[in-house]
Amino acid sequence: MADNDKDQSNKSLLSAAAIGVGKTVVSLRQKKEEPKLVGQIVLITGGSRGLGLLLSHEFARQGAKIVICARDEQELAQARQQLEERGAEVMAIPCDITDRVQAQNMIQQATEAFGRIDILVNNAGIITVGPLMAQTLEDFREAMDIMFWGMFYTTMAVLPQMLDRKEGRIVNITSIGGKVSVPHLLPYDSAKFAAVGFSEGLRAEMAKEGVKVITIAPGLMRTGSEINAYFKGNNRKEYTWFTVLGSLPVLSMSAEKAAQKIVQATYRGSAEAILGFPAKMLAKFHGLFPGATTGILGLINRFLPGAGPVWGLERHTGKESETPVTQSFITGSTQKAAQEYNQT
């Protein structure tokens, strides 16, 4: 009987231990899944489609209240409806961030509505693809206006309130193109290099003020944004190579996964996040062997379309540059993303 009692006691102890471990695992899992940004006010520029829209969904899923801005009021209305249908509290403000006064008014309007802005995500961007000789001064100016000056205007408008509170986060969506300059994307590369420089320097200056600046450098993502990008020179060939590369799972990453990683980096206050294995490897290789990188890119450039005899200064959107290849199964992931992420 004594042995039986001892065995029964051991079994009871093991059962209690198992129950305790089970409760701990469930508790940790619940804690892990709890929204991390409950009540935070997040303003996202370019939030009506693509990555900006996905970021809006992900921040809202983490409990944040959302402010989105973009130039197109119809796109904004569609994005707002999508977010509200999923239970998000969202405010949509039409704004052209290249206009300093509009950017300031937008920050003021959002602040008056919610009392503050905790997180600013500078996401708005533009892509113009084509060889240098097909690009114009206006192409470079427009890229700088949106991806550098627009970021600068919104940042400088929101900084005073963050400095007063001694807290806040500014998330700058740059690009691997701001680390390694890629042929046929020079206006974009130039603006993104400027954005990276501003973002990294701003983090250093704001560290003592309690404001954290996060630099995000994504590689290729399957957002469907190609159909709204601009293509110059031989626009159909440019659109074809650009869209095919952006559709390949090996070279591009899921936009949903990218949005999740950006929100995680924001929550942690990371200095930098380079998204996508190819982008990480390219950045590391370029850091070690910059001459070799530009040499390889120079070889790749030999296979890219030329500007043509009339330099192809006209620009066409992706949707105006479709080919049988871009409408085939090869680019199926891009076509699907364009539908899902409000690109059409």
C-alpha positions in Angstrom: 0.0 0.0 0.0 2.8 2.4 0.8 4.3 1.9 -2.6 0.9 2.4 -4.2 0.4 5.6 -2.2 3.9 6.8 -3.3 3.2 6.1 -6.9 -0.1 7.9 -6.7 1.5 10.9 -5.1 4.2 11.0 -7.8 1.5 10.8 -10.5 -0.4 13.7 -8.8 2.8 15.8 -8.7 3.5 15.1 -12.4 0.0 16.0 -13.3 0.1 19.2 -11.4 3.5 20.0 -13.0 2.1 19.3 -16.5 -0.9 21.5 -15.8 1.4 24.3 -14.5 3.6 24.1 -17.6 0.5 24.1 -19.8 -0.8 27.2 -18.2 2.5 28.9 -18.4 2.8 28.2 -22.2 -0.8 29.4 -22.8 0.0 32.6 -20.7 3.2 33.3 -22.6 1.4 32.7 -26.0 -1.4 35.0 -25.0 1.1 37.6 -23.8 3.0 37.3 -27.1 -0.2 37.7 -29.1 -1.5 40.7 -27.2 -1.5 44.0 -29.2 1.7 45.9 -28.6 0.6 49.4 -29.6 -2.8 49.8 -28.0 -3.9 53.4 -28.0 -0.9 54.7 -30.0 -1.6 57.3 -32.7 0.1 56.3 -36.0 0.2 58.6 -39.0 1.2 56.9 -42.3 2.0 58.9 -45.4 1.1 57.2 -48.7 -1.2 55.1 -46.7 -4.0 54.5 -49.3 -2.4 51.6 -51.1 0.5 49.1 -51.3 2.8 48.9 -48.4 1.3 52.0 -46.7 -2.1 50.3 -46.7 -0.6 47.1 -45.3 1.2 49.0 -42.6 -2.1 50.6 -41.7 -3.7 47.2 -41.3 -0.8 45.9 -39.2 -0.6 48.9 -36.9 -4.3 48.7 -36.4 -4.1 45.0 -35.6 -1.6 45.9 -32.9 -4.2 48.2 -31.3 -3.1 51.6 -32.8 -5.4 54.4 -34.1 -4.6 55.2 -37.7 -4.2 58.4 -39.7 -3.6 57.9 -43.4 -2.8 60.6 -46.0 -2.4 60.5 -49.8 -3.1 62.8 -52.7 -5.9 60.7 -54.2 -9.1 61.2 -52.3 -10.9 58.3 -53.9 -8.1 55.9 -53.0 -8.1 57.3 -49.5 -11.8 56.7 -49.2 -11.4 53.1 -50.3 -8.5 52.5 -47.9 -10.5 54.0 -45.0 -13.4 51.8 -45.7 -11.2 48.7 -45.8 -9.7 49.6 -42.4 -13.0 50.5 -40.8 -14.5 47.2 -42.0 -11.7 45.4 -40.0 -12.5 47.4 -36.9 -9.8 50.1 -37.1 -10.3 53.6 -35.9 -9.0 55.6 -38.8 -8.8 59.2 -40.1 -8.1 59.9 -43.7 -6.6 63.3 -44.7 -6.0 64.3 -48.4 -2.5 65.8 -48.5 0.3 66.5 -50.9 3.4 66.2 -48.7 5.6 67.9 -51.3 3.7 71.1 -50.2 5.2 72.2 -46.9 2.1 74.1 -45.8 -0.2 71.1 -46.6 2.2 68.8 -44.7 2.1 71.1 -41.6 -1.7 71.4 -41.8 -2.1 67.7 -42.0 0.0 67.1 -38.9 -1.9 69.8 -37.1 -5.3 68.3 -38.1 -4.4 64.8 -37.0 -3.0 66.2 -33.7 -6.2 68.1 -33.0 -8.3 65.0 -33.7 -6.3 62.6 -31.5 -4.4 64.9 -29.2 -1.0 63.8 -30.3 1.0 61.7 -32.9 3.0 58.9 -31.3 4.4 57.4 -34.5 5.1 59.0 -37.9 5.7 56.6 -40.8 7.2 58.4 -43.8 6.2 55.9 -46.5 5.0 58.0 -49.5 7.1 57.3 -52.6 7.4 57.3 -56.4 9.3 55.1 -58.8 10.4 56.2 -62.3 12.2 53.4 -64.2 14.4 53.9 -67.2 18.0 54.7 -68.3 19.5 58.0 -67.3 19.3 59.5 -70.8 15.5 59.0 -70.7 15.2 60.8 -67.3 14.7 64.5 -67.0 15.5 67.1 -64.4 11.8 67.0 -63.4 12.0 63.3 -62.8 14.8 63.9 -60.3 13.1 66.9 -58.7 9.8 65.0 -58.3 11.6 62.1 -56.6 13.4 64.4 -54.2 10.2 66.4 -53.5 8.3 63.3 -52.5 10.9 61.0 -50.9 13.2 63.5 -49.3 11.5 66.9 -48.9 8.1 65.3 -48.2 9.7 63.2 -45.5 11.5 66.3 -44.2 8.4 68.4 -44.0 6.3 65.9 -42.1 9.2 65.1 -39.7 9.9 68.7 -38.9 6.2 69.3 -38.4 5.7 66.5 -35.9 9.1 66.8 -34.0 8.1 69.7 -31.7 5.3 67.7 -30.0 7.6 64.7 -29.6 10.4 66.7 -28.2 7.9 68.3 -25.7 6.8 64.8 -24.5 10.4 63.4 -24.7 9.0 60.4 -26.6 7.9 59.4 -30.1 9.0 57.3 -33.1 9.7 58.4 -36.6 9.8 55.5 -39.1 11.4 56.3 -42.5 10.7 53.8 -45.3 13.8 54.1 -47.5 15.0 51.3 -49.7 17.9 49.0 -50.5 18.2 51.6 -53.3 19.3 54.0 -50.6 22.2 51.7 -49.8 23.2 50.5 -53.3 22.4 52.6 -56.4 20.8 50.4 -59.0 20.8 51.2 -62.8 17.7 52.5 -64.4 16.4 53.8 -61.0 18.7 56.9 -60.6 16.0 59.4 -59.5 14.7 56.9 -57.0 18.1 55.9 -55.8 19.2 59.6 -55.4 16.2 60.5 -53.3 16.5 57.3 -51.2 20.2 57.9 -50.5 19.2 61.4 -49.2 16.5 59.9 -47.1 18.8 57.3 -45.5 21.4 60.1 -44.7 18.7 62.2 -43.0 17.2 59.3 -41.2 20.5 58.0 -39.7 21.7 61.5 -38.7 18.3 62.3 -37.2 18.5 59.2 -35.0 21.8 60.2 -33.7 20.6 63.7 -32.8 17.3 62.6 -31.3 18.8 59.8 -29.1 19.2 62.2 -26.1 15.7 63.6 -26.6 13.8 60.3 -26.2 12.7 60.3 -29.9 13.6 57.1 -31.7 14.2 57.2 -35.5 13.9 53.9 -37.4 15.4 53.5 -40.9 13.7 50.8 -43.0 15.4 49.6 -46.2 13.2 47.1 -48.0 14.3 45.1 -51.0 11.8 44.0 -53.6 8.3 43.4 -52.2 5.2 42.0 -53.8 3.0 45.0 -53.3 1.6 45.4 -56.9 3.0 48.9 -57.0 4.6 48.3 -60.4 1.3 49.1 -62.2 1.4 52.6 -60.8 5.1 53.2 -61.3 6.4 55.2 -64.3 8.5 53.7 -67.1 10.5 55.6 -69.6 12.6 54.8 -72.7 11.4 51.5 -74.0 8.6 51.4 -71.4 7.2 48.0 -72.2 10.6 46.3 -71.9 11.4 48.3 -68.7 8.0 47.3 -67.2 8.6 43.7 -68.1 11.9 43.2 -66.5 10.9 45.2 -63.4 7.7 43.3 -62.9 9.1 39.9 -63.5 11.9 40.5 -60.9 9.4 41.9 -58.4 7.2 38.8 -58.8 9.8 36.1 -58.1 9.5 34.7 -54.6 13.3 34.1 -54.5 14.1 37.8 -55.1 11.1 39.5 -53.5 9.3 39.2 -50.2 5.7 39.0 -49.2 4.3 42.5 -48.5 2.4 41.2 -45.5 5.6 39.9 -44.0 7.4 43.1 -44.7 4.7 45.1 -42.9 4.9 42.8 -39.9 8.7 43.3 -39.7 8.4 47.1 -40.0 5.9 47.2 -37.1 8.1 45.0 -35.0 11.1 47.2 -35.7 9.0 50.2 -34.8 7.9 48.7 -31.5 11.5 47.7 -30.6 12.8 51.1 -31.7 15.5 49.5 -33.9 18.0 51.7 -35.6 17.7 49.9 -38.9 15.9 47.0 -40.6 16.9 45.8 -44.1 14.1 43.6 -45.4 14.6 40.5 -47.5 17.5 38.1 -47.7 18.7 39.3 -51.2 18.7 43.0 -49.9 20.7 42.0 -46.8 23.3 40.2 -48.8 23.6 43.0 -51.4 24.1 45.6 -48.6 26.7 43.4 -46.9 28.6 42.6 -50.2 28.5 46.3 -51.2 29.9 47.3 -47.8 32.8 44.9 -48.2 33.4 45.2 -52.0 31.9 48.4 -53.4 34.0 48.3 -56.5 32.9 44.8 -57.3 29.3 45.7 -56.7 29.3 48.5 -59.2 31.2 46.4 -61.6 28.5 43.7 -61.5 25.7 46.2 -61.7 27.5 47.6 -64.8 27.4 44.2 -66.5 23.7 43.8 -65.6 23.1 47.2 -67.1 24.3 46.0 -70.5 21.3 43.7 -70.7 18.7 46.3 -69.7 16.8 48.2 -72.4 18.3 51.3 -74.0 16.7 54.7 -74.2 16.0 54.5 -77.9 16.8 57.0 -80.7 14.5 59.7 -79.4 15.5 59.1 -75.8 12.0 58.1 -74.8 11.3 61.1 -72.5 7.6 60.4 -72.3 6.6 58.3 -69.2 4.0 55.7 -69.0 2.5 53.9 -66.0 2.8 50.2 -65.6 -0.8 49.7 -66.5 -0.1 51.5 -69.8 2.9 49.3 -70.5 1.5 45.8 -70.2 2.9 42.9 -72.4 2.0 39.3 -72.7 4.6 38.4 -70.2 3.4 40.9 -67.5 -0.1 39.5 -67.9 1.0 35.9 -67.7 1.3 33.4 -64.8 4.9 34.6 -64.3 3.7 37.8 -62.7 0.6 36.3 -61.0 1.7 37.3 -57.5 2.0 41.0 -58.6 -1.4 41.0 -60.3 -2.9 39.5 -57.2 -1.2 42.0 -54.9 -2.4 44.9 -57.1 -6.0 43.8 -56.6 -5.7 43.2 -52.9 -3.7 46.3 -51.9 -5.8 49.0 -53.6 -3.4 49.5 -56.5 -6.1 49.3 -59.1 
